[in-house]
Amino acid sequence: VEKSAFQRIFVQDVRKCDDMLRIVRYLQGMLERDKLTSHLDPPPPAMTLNNLHDKLLELEKEMKEQDSSHSLLKAQCIELEEHKQVLHNASKWFGQAYRAGVSFTAPTDDAEGRVEMSALLDDTEGGTQGRRSVSMLGHVAGCIPTANVHDFAVTLFRATRGNMHLKHQELDADVPDVEGEEELKTVFVVFYSGERSRAKVEKICESFGATKYRLPESTAQQDHMEGEVSERLRDLDIVLQRTNEYRRSKLRSIASAVQDWASQVQREKGVFHTLNLFNYDVTHKCLIAEGWVADSAMPEVREALRRGGLPFGAA
């Protein structure tokens, strides 16, 4: 009875080879990404297919863990760098607000908040300073892709009916994301009054892909937090550098062996694929091959079979 490809004896071995080739391609991709080339080292010692499979599975697990740790640390570094820039730029924006007589806390009444909003706008535009009001403004600070700033500002203005004030500053250098792609970013602070405005501002920040960061009201608190963020950033940079060095060292140690592993697995897969073309004789416990050959070539076929069977004592 003709068997399908999935009913053949060595189908599991072929699948194992396919899985090993997948891991080899993954390792080759990591070597290319890190721009590491194979060295002219002696070939690695030969391993059985099962031992090589176990080694490749272990390598894949370790490299994925290293990749995950690297991505997590990189994301934390990016967030800390953005937070540092927000704190750095906030001091001058809050200075303008304080000169206008504005205080900051959880806002209560929209109508009263508009008085201080006017004071903040007047001060920004060079108007009268020193106004005082019993109400206080709230604020939301964060970082947003520069390409979204214009639409972000328009949406904020319309949603709050102009009852807000946006201050923003484009960062001097591009901020790379976790994948290494650089993107222009802008830090911002939105001043607003009223709980309804706060809810609208936060929803708009989320919809435009902005990352919000904690921003204390007083200059002393801002300076203190900026120092803490800078210290954490330095520590993370050290950890990230060591993680990257270990990952590259591990990749360098296998760079010269990856191609040999690929060749070995491809050969083994070819053997199993050919064996799947044989039929298994249960009675004699042997593999039987059926095919066509020219009569004139029969002596050569018999001789080839004889030479192939000699190392194994086959008749």
C-alpha positions in Angstrom: 0.0 0.0 0.0 1.4 3.4 -1.0 2.1 5.5 2.1 1.8 9.3 2.3 4.8 11.5 3.2 3.5 11.7 6.8 3.3 7.9 7.2 6.9 7.2 6.3 9.3 5.7 8.9 11.7 8.6 9.1 9.3 11.5 8.9 10.0 12.5 12.6 13.8 12.6 11.8 13.1 14.9 8.8 11.0 17.2 11.1 13.8 17.2 13.6 16.3 18.3 10.9 13.9 21.0 9.8 13.7 22.3 13.4 17.5 22.3 13.6 17.9 24.2 10.4 15.4 26.8 11.7 17.6 27.3 14.8 20.7 27.5 12.6 19.0 30.2 10.5 18.1 32.1 13.7 21.7 32.0 14.9 23.0 33.1 11.5 20.5 36.0 11.6 21.9 37.1 14.9 25.5 36.9 13.6 24.6 39.1 10.7 22.7 41.6 12.9 25.7 41.9 15.1 28.1 42.0 12.1 30.1 39.0 13.3 31.8 36.8 10.8 33.1 33.3 11.1 36.8 32.8 11.9 39.2 30.5 10.1 39.2 28.1 13.1 39.4 24.3 12.8 36.0 22.7 12.3 34.2 21.7 15.5 34.3 18.1 16.6 31.6 16.0 15.0 28.5 15.3 17.0 25.6 12.9 16.7 22.4 14.3 15.4 20.7 14.0 18.8 23.5 15.7 20.6 23.6 18.5 18.0 19.8 19.0 18.4 20.1 19.3 22.1 23.0 21.8 21.8 21.0 23.9 19.3 17.9 23.9 21.5 20.0 25.1 24.4 21.7 27.8 22.3 18.3 29.0 21.0 16.9 29.2 24.5 19.9 31.1 25.9 20.1 33.6 23.0 16.4 34.3 23.2 16.7 35.0 26.9 19.7 37.3 26.2 17.7 39.1 23.5 14.8 39.5 25.8 17.0 40.9 28.6 18.7 43.3 26.1 15.4 44.6 24.8 14.0 45.1 28.3 17.1 47.0 29.4 17.2 49.1 26.2 13.5 50.0 26.7 14.3 51.1 30.3 17.2 53.2 29.1 15.1 54.9 26.5 12.4 55.7 29.1 15.0 57.1 31.6 16.6 59.2 28.9 13.2 60.7 27.9 12.3 61.3 31.5 15.6 63.1 32.0 14.9 65.3 29.1 11.4 66.1 30.4 12.8 67.1 33.8 15.6 69.1 32.2 13.2 71.2 30.0 10.5 71.5 32.7 12.5 73.9 34.9 12.2 76.8 32.4 8.5 76.1 31.7 7.6 76.0 35.3 9.7 79.1 35.9 7.5 81.0 33.5 4.4 79.7 35.3 5.7 80.7 38.7 6.6 84.2 37.5 2.9 84.5 36.4 1.8 83.6 39.9 0.5 80.1 39.0 0.5 77.3 41.6 0.2 73.6 40.8 -1.9 70.9 42.4 -5.0 68.9 41.6 -7.3 71.4 39.9 -10.8 71.8 41.2 -12.9 74.4 39.3 -12.7 75.0 35.5 -13.9 78.6 35.8 -11.3 79.6 38.4 -8.6 77.7 36.5 -9.1 79.9 33.4 -7.9 82.9 35.4 -4.5 81.2 36.0 -4.4 79.9 32.5 -4.7 83.5 31.3 -1.9 84.5 33.6 0.3 81.7 32.2 -0.5 82.7 28.6 0.1 86.4 29.3 3.5 85.6 30.9 4.5 83.4 27.9 3.5 86.2 25.5 5.3 88.9 27.5 2.3 90.3 29.2 1.6 91.3 32.8 3.2 89.2 35.5 2.5 88.7 39.1 -1.2 87.7 39.0 -2.5 85.6 41.8 -5.5 83.3 42.0 -7.0 81.0 44.5 -7.2 78.1 42.0 -4.4 76.0 40.8 -3.4 74.3 37.5 -2.6 70.7 36.9 -0.1 69.4 34.3 0.8 66.3 32.3 4.3 65.8 31.0 5.8 63.3 28.7 7.5 62.6 25.4 5.9 62.1 21.9 7.1 61.4 18.4 7.8 64.8 16.7 5.7 63.8 13.7 2.6 63.8 16.0 3.1 67.1 17.7 1.0 69.3 15.4 -2.0 67.0 15.4 -1.6 66.5 19.1 -1.7 70.2 19.8 -4.8 70.8 17.6 -6.6 67.9 19.2 -5.8 69.1 22.7 -7.0 72.6 21.8 -10.3 71.4 20.4 -11.0 68.9 23.1 -10.5 71.4 26.0 -11.9 74.3 24.0 -8.7 76.2 24.4 -8.6 75.6 28.2 -5.0 74.3 28.2 -1.5 75.5 27.4 1.1 73.3 25.6 4.8 73.7 25.9 7.1 71.5 23.9 10.7 71.1 22.8 12.2 68.9 20.2 15.1 66.8 21.4 18.5 67.6 19.8 19.3 64.0 19.0 17.2 61.2 17.6 16.1 58.7 20.2 16.6 55.0 19.0 13.9 52.6 19.8 14.3 49.0 21.1 15.0 47.8 17.5 17.7 50.5 17.0 15.6 52.6 14.6 16.1 56.3 15.3 13.0 58.6 15.7 12.6 62.3 16.4 11.1 62.8 19.8 9.6 65.9 21.5 9.2 66.5 25.2 6.1 68.4 26.3 4.1 69.7 29.3 0.4 70.3 29.1 -1.0 72.8 31.6 -4.8 72.5 32.2 -7.5 73.2 34.7 -10.4 71.0 35.8 -10.8 67.3 36.2 -12.6 66.9 33.0 -9.7 68.5 31.1 -7.3 66.2 32.9 -9.2 63.1 31.7 -9.3 64.4 28.1 -5.6 65.3 28.1 -4.6 61.9 29.3 -6.7 60.1 26.8 -5.3 62.2 24.0 -1.8 61.5 25.1 -2.5 57.8 24.9 -4.1 58.0 21.5 -1.1 59.9 20.0 1.5 57.4 21.4 2.9 59.8 24.0 4.7 58.4 27.0 3.8 60.2 30.3 6.4 60.8 33.0 6.1 62.0 36.6 7.0 65.6 37.0 7.2 67.2 40.5 6.0 70.8 40.9 8.9 72.4 42.7 12.3 73.1 41.1 14.1 71.4 44.0 12.1 68.3 43.5 12.7 68.3 39.8 16.5 68.7 40.3 16.5 65.9 42.8 14.5 63.6 40.6 16.7 64.4 37.6 19.8 63.4 39.6 18.2 60.1 40.6 17.2 59.4 37.0 20.7 60.2 35.7 22.2 57.8 38.3 19.8 55.0 37.3 20.6 55.7 33.7 24.4 55.3 34.3 23.8 52.0 36.1 21.6 50.7 33.4 24.2 51.7 30.7 26.8 49.6 32.5 24.5 46.6 32.8 23.4 46.9 29.2 27.0 47.1 28.0 28.0 43.9 30.0 24.9 42.1 28.7 25.8 43.0 25.2 29.4 42.0 25.6 28.4 38.6 26.9 25.9 38.0 24.1 28.5 39.0 21.4 31.1 36.8 23.1 28.7 33.8 23.0 27.9 34.4 19.3 31.7 34.7 18.5 32.3 31.3 20.1 29.9 29.6 17.7 30.4 31.8 14.6 32.9 29.3 13.0 30.7 26.3 13.8 27.3 27.4 12.5 28.0 26.8 8.8 29.4 23.3 9.6 26.3 22.5 11.6 24.1 23.6 8.8 26.0 21.4 6.3 25.8 18.4 8.7 22.0 18.8 9.2 21.3 19.2 5.5 23.3 16.0 4.8 21.4 14.1 7.5 18.1 15.5 6.2 18.9 14.3 2.7 19.7 10.8 4.0 16.4 10.6 5.9 14.5 11.9 3.0 16.0 9.2 0.8 15.3 6.5 3.4 11.7 7.6 3.4 11.5 6.4 -0.3 12.2 2.9 0.9 9.6 0.4 2.0 10.0 -1.4 5.4 9.8 -5.2 5.3 8.4 -6.3 8.7 9.1 -10.0 8.1 12.8 -9.5 7.3 13.2 -6.3 9.2 14.9 -4.5 6.4 14.4 -1.6 4.0 13.6 -2.4 0.4 14.2 0.0 -2.4 12.3 -0.2 -5.7 13.3 1.6 -8.8 14.2 1.5 -12.5 17.7 1.0 -13.8 19.1 0.2 -17.3 20.1 -3.4 -17.9 23.5 -2.3 -19.0 24.1 -0.5 -15.7 23.2 -3.5 -13.4 26.9 -4.6 -12.9 27.8 -1.1 -11.7 24.8 -1.0 -9.4 25.7 -4.4 -7.8 29.3 -3.2 -7.4 28.2 0.0 -5.7 26.0 -1.9 -3.3 28.8 -4.4 -2.6 31.3 -1.6 -1.8 28.7 0.2 0.4 27.9 -2.9 2.4 31.6 -3.9 3.1 32.2 -1.6 6.1 29.1 -3.1 7.8 29.7 -6.7 6.9 26.7 -6.9 4.5 26.8 -9.6 1.9 
